[in-house]
Amino acid sequence: MASIDIQNVKKAYGPVKVLHDVDLRIKDGEFVVLVGPSGCGKSTLLRMIAGLEDVTGGEIRIAGNRVNELHPKDRDIAMVFQSYALYPHMNVAGNMSYSLKLRKTAKEKIASAVAGAASKLGLDPLLERRPKALSGGQRQRVAMGRAIVRQPKAFLFDEPLSNLDARLREQMRAEIKKLHGDLKATSIYVTHDQIEAMTLADRIVAMHGGVVQQVGSPLELYDRPANLFVAGFIGSPGMNFLEATYADGGVRLKDGTVVPLAAPLSLANGAKVTLGIRPEHVVIADQGGLNATVELVEPTGFGIILHLSLHGLPFKIFTLDRAALTAGPTINVSFPAPHLHVFDADGNRAK
């Protein structure tokens, strides 16, 4: 396996800039997830690492070697796509071994590699089947097996679970995580699904508008988002935001209510800020707090999402208390200081 270094990488299609000065170091054996909305540049970056897109500026190194000018086949990486791209006339074993046959690998080594990958992926009983006789999840495992047998320096995953239903996605996430634990392989995984990012990653790279917004462990991005984009993108339901001004160690909301903070910030009094709190951290208060209008009660089984209107803005609470199912037309809410997030006028986390 190998480290991957992305240094000041840019991508443009004529005058249209897609990626802006991306710097990222992926350690040997690390599982890194690139996450962000459609059009943020995550798949373009992955394809540049694979050699399927040219690099406009900057440098990409795999195992210390510059690969900008190398063809994909010479980079010693394996890619798993959203589409399974299996040969319909070949059985599972044939699909998994095809790349090794092209390399004229000895038959004994091919058989051993296919058997090892099939065992890891639970494909042993399916080796003689053709793709049309497989389920979506089984086809995706075959595509992963085809990558594993090559024993590449790194694995690249381009939204591999997008075509699967919710239950299969959950199952395949667990299988991919277990597989990475077994192989200890350097892996880069692209998704727009923040749940996939949170559950799979050693580190998450949050991207927006072709710019890396924050890099860190899943809980680092959840607990201390660097800006409004990361705060709103990571977490489900998404973080609540309220306009406010900074006021002597607290924030003053539109109605004049001052919400205390856990510690003072280096902001001028009266500075415009955005106050954020996650729905799961909002407390339903018996007395005091802020009055909010209940607009919708949404039971999810595990918990309940209350859709509120607070200061004329949409606001959500996630609670495990089933008494919320009978919440009245209005309720009082309070914000525990340790769970508050404050962002300055530029949208960056206030310090």
ZALO-421908 format. One record per residue: residue in one letter; x, y, z of N, C-alpha, C in turn. Coordinates in steps of 0.02 Angstrom, whole numbers, plus 32768, in hexadecimal, padded with zeros to 4 digits. Layout:
% ZALO-421908
AXYZXYZXYZ ...
END
This chain:
% ZALO-421908
M802A7FC58000800080008000802C803E8000 A800C80797FFC803580B57FF3801080F3800B S80368127801A8019816980298009818C7FE7 I7FDC81BD7FEC7FCA81E57FB17FCF822E7FC5 D7FF782557FA08001829C7FAF7FE382C57F76 I7FB682F27F887F9783207F597FAE83667F6B Q7FD583857F3F7FF783C47F4F7FE183FC7F20 N7FBB842C7F3D7FA784687F187F8684577ED5 V7F5A84267ED67F3C840D7E977F0284397E82 K7F0284487E417ECD84707E237EB0844A7DE7 K7E71845A7DD87E52843D7D9C7E2484727D7D A7E2C847C7D3C7E0284AC7D197DF0848F7CD4 Y7DB4849C7CBF7D9F848D7C7B7D9884CF7C56 G7DCD84E37C337DCE85257C157DCD855A7C4B P7D9E85897C477D9B85BE7C7B7D7885A87CBB V7D5A856D7CB97D3385577CF47D6185317D24 K7D6A854D7D607D94852D7D937D6A84FE7DBE V7D8084C07DC37D5A848C7DE77D7A847C7E2A L7DBC847B7E2D7DDF846E7E6C7E1284A67E78 H7E1684BC7EB77E4184F57EC77E7584E17EFC D7EB284D97EE87EEB84D17F167EDD849D7F4D V7ED084607F397EC2842B7F697F04840E7F83 D7F0C840F7FC57F4683F17FE77F2D83BC8017 L7F46837F800F7F2E834880387F6383118039 R7F7082F780757F9D82BD807B7F7682838099 I7F74824C80747F528210808A7F8681DD809F K7F8481C880DC7FB8819C80F77FAE815480DF D7FE4812F80E07FE380E880CD7FB180C380F9 G7F8180A280DB7F50807A80FF7F1580A08119 E7F1180E1810A7EDA810B81237E9D810680F6 F7E62810C81157E23810E80F07E09815680F4 V7E0C817980BB7DF881BF80B87DBA81C5808C V7D8981EA80A47D4B81F5807F7D47823D8068 L7D3D824780267D2F8289800A7CE482918008 V7CCB82C4802A7C8382CC802F7C6F8314801E G7C35831B80017C1B835D7FF07BE283577FBF P7BBF838E7FB17B86838B7F837B9C83807F3B S7B6D83717F107B7C83697EC97B9C83A97EAE G7BD183A07E867BF283D97E687C2983F77E92 C7C3983D87ECC7C6C83F67EF87CB383E57EE2 G7CBC83B57EB37CFE83A47E9A7D1B83647EB5 K7CF583407EDF7D1183047EFF7D2082CC7ECD S7CF182BF7E9F7CFC828A7E6D7D33829E7E3C T7D3682DE7E2B7D6B82F67DFE7DAF82EA7E1E L7DB582F87E5F7DF582ED7E817E0782A37E81 L7DD682787E8D7DE282307E8D7DFA82197E48 R7DD982327E137DEC821F7DCF7E3182397DBD M7E4582717DD97E89828A7DCD7EBD825D7DEE I7EAD82447E2A7EDA82157E4B7EE081D57E22 A7EA881C07E067EA781837DDD7EC9818B7D9A G7ECF81CA7D837EEB81D77D417EB881DB7D0B L7E7881DE7D1E7E4281E47CEC7E34822C7CDA E7E50825B7D007E4C82A37CF17E9282C07CF6 D7EA182EE7CC87EE383107CCB7EE583427D04 V7F21834E7D1E7F2C837F7D527F3D83C27D32 T7F1683F57D427F2384387D267F5F84587D48 G7F65844F7D897F9D846B7DAE7FA984447DED G7FE684477E077FF684227E44801283DD7E35 E801583B37E69803783737E628014833E7E8B I801183017E707FF782C77E94802F82947E98 R803B827B7ED5806F82487EDF8050820B7F00 I806081D17EE7804B81917F05808A816B7F19 A808F815B7F5980CB813A7F75810981647F66 G810181A67F68813A81D37F5F814B81E37F17 N812B81C17EE7813B81CB7EA0810781F77E7E R811E822A7E5980F182557E3380CE822C7DFD V808B82337DF98064820B7DCA803D82367D98 N804782777D98802082A37D6D801D828C7D25 E805682757D0B805A82627CC4805082187CB8 L804781F17CED803F81A87CE47FF981967CCE H7FF481647CA27FB381497C8E7F9381257CCA P7F50811F7CCC7F3080FC7D047F4C80B77D12 K7F5B80917CDD7F72804C7CE77FB780497D07 D7FDC80807D04801F80817D208021809D7D67 R7FE880AE7D847FE880CD7DC77FDE80997DFE D7FCF805B7DEC7FC780247E1C7F9280357E50 I7F5880497E387F1F80557E647EE3802E7E47 A7EB080247E707E7480027E5A7E38802E7E6C M7E0880327E3E7DCF805E7E477D8E80367E45 V7D6180457E737D1F80277E767CED805F7E66 F7CC580557E317C99808A7E197C5280817E34 Q7C2A80B57E287BE380B27E397BC0807B7E11 S7BD080777DD07BB780407DA77BE680047DAE Y7BCC7FC97DB07BF47F8E7DC07C257F7D7D87 A7C117F8C7D487C3C7F817D0E7C587F3A7D0B L7C2B7F097D157C3F7EC37D107C337EAA7CC9 Y7C5D7E7B7CB47C537E5C7C727C1A7E2A7C77 P7BE37E347C527BA87E087C5A7BB47DC07C43 H7BE47DB67C157BF07D727BFB7C207D4A7C27 M7C3D7D6A7C5A7C6B7D477C867C4B7D397CC9 N7C5F7D027CE87C467CF47D2C7C6C7D1E7D5F V7C5B7D167D9E7C7A7D3F7DD37CC67D367DD4 A7CDC7CF77DD17D247CEA7DD27D467D0A7D96 G7D277D087D5C7D447D257D207D497D707D24 N7D167D907D3F7D187DD97D487D4F7DED7D79 M7D557DC87DAF7D877DD97DE27DCE7DCF7DC9 S7DD87D9E7D9E7E1C7D8C7D8A7E327DAC7D48 Y7E057DD07D277E137DE87CE37E527E147CDF S7E597E437D0E7E937E707D0B7ED47E4A7D16 L7ED27E157D3F7F0E7DED7D4B7F217DC57D0C K7EED7DAD7CE87EFB7D897CAA7F1A7DB77C76 L7F037DF57C737F217E257C447F6B7E317C53 R7F7D7E2B7C937FC27E347CA77FEB7DF47C9F K7FCA7DC07C867FEA7D7F7C7D80057D627CBF T7FDD7D6D7CF47FEF7D517D367FE77D057D34 A80127CE27D58800F7C997D5B7FCB7C827D74 K7FB27C4A7D587F707C317D6A7F6A7C227DB5 E7FA07C087DD37F9D7BF97E1A7F937C387E43 K7FB57C6E7E317FAF7CAD7E567F697CCA7E4C I7F4E7CC47E0F7F0A7CDD7E027ED87CB87E2E A7EDD7C767E2E7EAE7C4D7E567EB27C5E7EA0 S7EF07C697EB97EF97C797EFF7EDC7CBE7F0F A7EE87CEF7EE27ECF7D337EED7E837D357EEC V7E657D137EBC7E1B7D117EB77DFD7CEF7EF4 A7E1A7CB77F097E007C937F437E057CBE7F82 G7E3C7CE17F8A7E457D0B7FC57E137D457FC7 A7E097D667F8E7DD97D9E7F8B7D927D857F93 A7D827D4C7F747D3E7D307F7A7D2E7D1E7FC2 S7D607D037FE57D557CF1802B7D477D2F8055 K7D6D7D65804B7D647DA380717D1F7DC28064 L7D067DBB80267CC87DDC80127C8B7DAE8014 G7C937D7080287C5B7D42802B7C417D2E7FE7 L7C6E7D297FB67C5A7D197F717C687CD17F5D D7C817CAA7F8C7C947C647F7A7C5C7C3D7F57 P7C1D7C417F6F7BE97C197F4D7BD27C367F0A L7BEC7C717EF87BD27C957EBD7C047C987E84 L7C3D7C777E8B7C737C7F7E5A7C607C6A7E13 E7C307C3B7E0D7C1D7C237DCA7BE17C497DAD R7BC47C767DD37B8A7C9B7DBA7B9F7CD57D8E R7B727CE77D607B7D7D227D387B597D5E7D58 P7B6D7D9B7D467B527DD67D687B057DDA7D68 K7AE47DC37D347A9B7DC87D317A797D9F7D68 A7A9D7D6E7D837A817D437DB87A947D5D7DFE L7AAE7D9A7E027AC47DB67E427A987DF17E56 S7A937DFD7E977A717E397EAF7A9F7E757EA9 G7A847EB17EB57AAD7EED7EB17AE77EEC7EE1 G7ADA7ED77F1F7B0F7ED37F507B457EA17F3E Q7B307E687F227B607E357F0D7B8B7E4F7ED3 R7B6D7E737EA47B937E8F7E6C7BC77EC17E85 Q7BB37EE97EB77BE37F197ED07C1C7EF67EF4 R7C0F7EBF7F157C457E997F357C737E7B7F01 V7C587E667EC87C827E4C7E927CB07E847E78 A7C937EC07E6F7CBC7EF97E587CF37F087E8A M7CE47F027ECB7D187F0D7EFD7D4C7ED57EFB G7D347E977EF07D627E5F7EEB7D927E667EB0 R7D797E7F7E797DA27E8B7E3E7DDB7EBB7E4E A7DCC7EED7E797E007F1D7E8D7E317EFD7EBE I7E187ED47EEC7E427EB77F207E777E887F03 V7E647E5F7ED27E937E2D7EB87ED17E4D7E99 R7ECB7E8C7E857F057EAD7E667F397EC17E99 Q7F267EC27EDA7F547ED77F0F7F757F1A7EFE P7F4C7F4D7EF27F687F8E7EDD7F857FB57F17 K7FA47FEE7F077FBE80197F3B7F86803E7F60 A7F4F80497F3D7F17806E7F5C7ED6805B7F3A F7E9F80607F607E5C80557F467E3780987F42 L7E1580A47F0A7DED80E07F017DA480CA7EF8 F7D7780E67F1F7D3080D57F1C7D0981147F06 D7CE681107ECE7CBF81487EB57C75813B7EBF E7C5A81507EF97C1481477F0B7BFB81007EFB P7C1C80CC7F167C0D80887F027BC9806E7F19 L7BA980907F497B6A80757F657B2D809C7F4D S7B3680CB7F1F7AFF80F77F0B7AC580D17EEA N7AD480997ECB7A9F80747EA77A7980427ED4 L7A8C803E7F137A6E800D7F3F7A37802C7F69 D7A0780027F7F79D3801C7FAB79EF80277FF1 A79C78047801C79E0805E805D79FB80258088 R79D77FEC808979EE7FB480B37A2F7F968099 L7A347F9080577A717F75803A7AAC7FA48044 R7A9F7FE580407AD48016804D7AF0800D8093 E7AC3800480C37AD87FFA81087B037FBC810F Q7AED7F8680EE7B127F4780F17B577F4E80D1 M7B587F6E80967B987F7580717BC87FA48095 R7BAE7FD780B77BDA800280DF7C007FDA8112 A7BDB7FAE81347BFB7F8481677C2F7F558148 E7C1F7F3B810D7C4D7F0D80EC7C8D7F3180D5 I7C847F6E80BB7CBE7F9480A47CEB7FA680DF K7CCC7FB981177CF47FCA81527D197F8D816D K7CF87F54816E7D197F1781857D517F048156 L7D447F0B81157D777EFA80E37DB57F2680EB H7DAA7F6680F87DE47F9281027E0A7F7F8141 G7DE67F6A81757E077F5281B17E327F1681A4 D7E1D7EEA81767E447EAE81657E807EBF8138 L7E747EE981057EA87EF680D37ED97F2C80E8 K7EC27F5B81137EEB7F9581267F037FBA80E8 A7ED87FC180B87EEA7FDE80777EDD80298076 T7F0A804E80577EFF8095804B7EC2809D801F S7E9080C280377E5180C780137E37810F8012 I7E1E81247FD87DFC81647FD17DB681577FB8 Y7D8581717FDB7D3F81607FCE7D1981A17FC4 V7CF581A67F8C7CCE81E27F7C7C8481D47F88 T7C6282037FAA7C1B81FC7FB57BFC82417FC2 H7BBC82487FB47B9782847FC87B7082778008 D7B73823880207B4C8223805A7B76822B8099 Q7B64825C80C47B8C826880FF7B8A822F8131 I7B55820681307B5381CB815C7B8981998148 E7B91818E81077BC7816280EF7C0A817E8105 A7C1381BF80FE7C5281DE81117C6081D4815B M7C2E81E081857C3881DC81CD7C47819481E3 T7C27816381C57C2E811E81DC7C6D80FC81C0 L7C86811281867CBD80EE81667D02810D8173 A7D05814E817A7D45817181747D72816E81B1 D7DB3816981A57DE4817C81D77DE781C981DB R7DE781E7819F7DE38230819A7DB382438161 I7D908279816C7D628294813A7D8082D3811B V7D7A82D980D97D8C831780B67D4B8335809D A7D34836A80BD7CF6838B80A97D0683BF8073 M7CE383BA803A7CF183E580017CB2840C7FED H7CBE84487FD47C8784727FBB7CA484A57F8B G7C8684A97F507C9D84D97F1E7CE484CF7F07 G7CFB84907F067D4084827EF17D7584927F24 V7D6084A17F627D8F84B47F977D8684847FD2 V7DBE846E7FEE7DBC8444802B7DA984728065 Q7D70846280867D57848B80BC7D7384778100 Q7D7C8435810A7D96841D814A7DAD83D58142 V7DE283C381647DFB837E81657E02836981AD G7DE6832F81BE7DEC831882037DC782D7820D S7DC982BD82497DA4828082597D5A82908257 P7D2F825D824F7CE7826A824E7CCE8292828A L7CE6828182C57CCE82A583017CEA82EC8305 E7D2582F782E97D3F833C82E77D12836982BD L7CFC834F82847CD0837782597C8B837F8279 Y7C75834D829E7C34835182BF7C36838082FB D7C6B837A83247C6F83A183627C8783E88358 R7CB483F283287CD18435831D7CD5844582D3 P7C9C844E82B27C9D845F826B7CC184A1825F A7CE984A4822A7D1384DF821E7CEB851A8204 N7CB2850D81E47C8C854481C87C42852F81C0 L7C1B855D81A77BD3855181A17BC385188171 F7BEB8511813B7BDD84DB810C7BE58497812F V7C1E848C81507C2A844B81717BF6843F81A7 A7BE6847481CD7BB4846D82037B71845781E8 G7B5D847281AF7B1C846181927B1C8420816D F7B56840B81527B5883CF81297B6183908153 I7B88839481887B95835981B37B60835781EA G7B40831E81F17B0C831582237AC8830D8204 S7A9F82E382217A5B82D782077A2C82CC8241 P79F882F7824879E9833382207A2183678226 G7A21839681F67A5583C881F47A5183FA822E M7A88841D823A7A8D844D82707A5B84878266 N7A4084A0829D7A1684DC829D7A41851A829F F7A2D854F827C7A52858D827C7A2385C7828C L7A3B85F782B57A15863382C77A43866F82C1 E7A2986A582A47A5086E3829F7A53870482E4 A7A8D872182F57A96873E83377ACF87718335 T7ADC8790836E7B1687BB83767B3B87A683B6 Y7B7C87B183B67BA4879E83F07B9B87D28427 A7B9387BB84657B8487E9849C7BA587D184DD D7BE287E884EA7C0387DB852B7C0087938542 G7C1B8765851B7C1E871F852F7BDF86F88520 G7BB0871884FD7B7486F584E87B60870C84A3 V7B2886F5848A7B0E870E844A7AC787278455 R7AB9876084357A76877E843B7A4E876E83FC L7A15874C840679EA873A83CE79BF877583B9 K7998876C8383797087A38367793E87C08399 D7923879483C578F087AC83F4790F87CB8433 G795187D08434797387EE846E798B87BB84A1 T7977877C849A798E874884C979D9873E84C3 V79FC873C84FC7A44872F84FC7A4F86E68510 V7A7086C284E47A80867B84F07AC886778508 P7AD4865F85457B19865C855F7B4386278539 L7B83863585327BB2860685147BDE85E7854A A7BFD85AF85397C27858C856A7C6785B38579 A7C7E85DB85487CBB860385517CB7863F8524 P7CD5867785387CD486B3850D7CFC86A884CD L7CEB86D0849A7D0C86CB84597D30870D844A S7D618709841E7D878745840C7D63876C83D5 L7D26878283E57CFE87A983B77CEB87EB83D8 A7CE0881E83AF7CCB885F83CA7C81885B83DD N7C6F887D84127C28888084247C00889F83EA G7BC8887F83DC7B9E889783A57BAF88788362 A7BE4884F835F7BF7882E83207BC087FE830B K7BB187FE82CB7B7F87CF82B17B9A878882B1 V7B72875A82C97B86871382CC7B4B86E882B9 T7B5A86A982AD7B26867582A47B2D864382DC L7AF8863783007AF8860783377ADE85C4831C G7B03858E832A7AEF854C83127AE7851C834C I7AB584F083457AAE84B983767A8E847E8351 R7AA6844383607A8C8407833F7A4983F4835D P7A1B83D9833479D883C7834D79D983988388 E7A0A836B838B7A0E833B83C27A25835B8403 H7A3F839984007A5883BA843C7A2783EE8458 V79F183FC843479C0842B844D7998840A8485 V798B842E84BB7966841584F4791F843284F4 I78EE840784FC78A9841F850578A08433854E A78938474855A7892848F859D784B849085B9 D7844848085FA78038486861B77F184CF8625 Q782384F786377819853E8642785385658625 G784785A48615787C85CF85FB789085BB85B5 G78CA85D185A078E285C2855D78BE85EC8528 L78C285D584EB78A485F884B2786585D4849D N783285FC848B77F385DF847677F485D2842B A77E18595841677E1858383D0779E856283BE T778B856B8380774C854F83677759850A8348 V773184D8835B7737849583407711849282FE E7735848082C87715847D8286770B8435826E L773584078285773083C1826E7753839482A0 V7734835B82AE7753832882D8776182EC82AC E77A082D782AA77B582A2827B77D4826882A2 P77AE823482B177CC81F982D477F781D182A3 T783281BC82BB785E819482917866814D82AA G7845813C82E2784E80FA8301787F8100833A F78BF810D832A78F18113835E78E681538387 G78D58189836478CA81C98386789481F08363 I788F82308375785B825C8359787C829D8344 I786B82B48308788282F582F07848832682F5 L7852835C831A78218392831E783783CA82EF H780A83DC82C178168413829477F4845182B2 L781D848382C1780584BF82E4780F84FC82B9 S77F0853382CF77FE857582B4781885A082EE L785585B982E8787485E1831D788F862182FD H7875865983147886869A82F57878869A82AA G784486768297783186758251785B86488226 L78898621824478B685F5821F78A785AC822F P78B2857F81FF78AA8537820E78DD85228242 F78C784F7827078F184E182A878DC849A82BA K790C846F82C878FD842982D5791884138318 I78F383E48336790A83C18372790883778364 F793C83528378793983098377793B82F183BF T790882CB83D2790382B4841778EF826B8419 L79038249844F78EE8204845B78B182008488 D789B823984A17863823C84D07821823984A8 R77FC820184B077BF81F984897786822684A0 A7790824884D8775F827A84EC775B82B284B8 A778F82B9848F779082ED845C775C82E08425 L774482A284227710829183F076D182BA83FB T76C582CE8439768982F484497699833D845A A76D18356843E76E5839B844C76AE83CB8437 G76A383FF845F766E842F8452767F845D8418 P7656848F840D766284BD83D476A284E683DD T76B784F0841B76F785128428771D84ED845F I775E84F2845E778884D5849277C1850684A2 N77E184FC84DC781B852384EE785A84FA84E2 V788D851984C778CC84F784BA7905851E84D9 S793884F984EF79748519850979B284FA84E8 F79EA852084EA7A26850C84C77A5F850384F9 P7A7484C585097AAC84BB85377AEC84DA851A A7B0E850385427B498528852B7B7F84FB850D P7B8E84C0852A7BC58497850E7BB8847F84C7 H7B79848184B17B688467846F7B5C849E843B L7B6D84DC844C7B628513841D7B9E851D83F0 H7B90853183B27BC3854183817BB785898369 V7BEC85B083667BE685F683507C1386018314 F7BF6862082E07C1A862D82A17C1A86788294 D7C528692827D7C5886DA82737C3686EF8232 A7C3C872F82227C19874B81E87C31872C81A7 D7C6E871081A67C8786EF816A7C7486A58166 G7C50868D81997C3A8648819A7C6C861881B8 N7CA4863281D47CD6860781F37CC985FF823E R7CDF85C8825A7CD685BB82A17CF885F282CA A7CD2861282F77CEE864783217D1986298358 K7D4E864B83697D7D8632839D7D82866483D6 
END
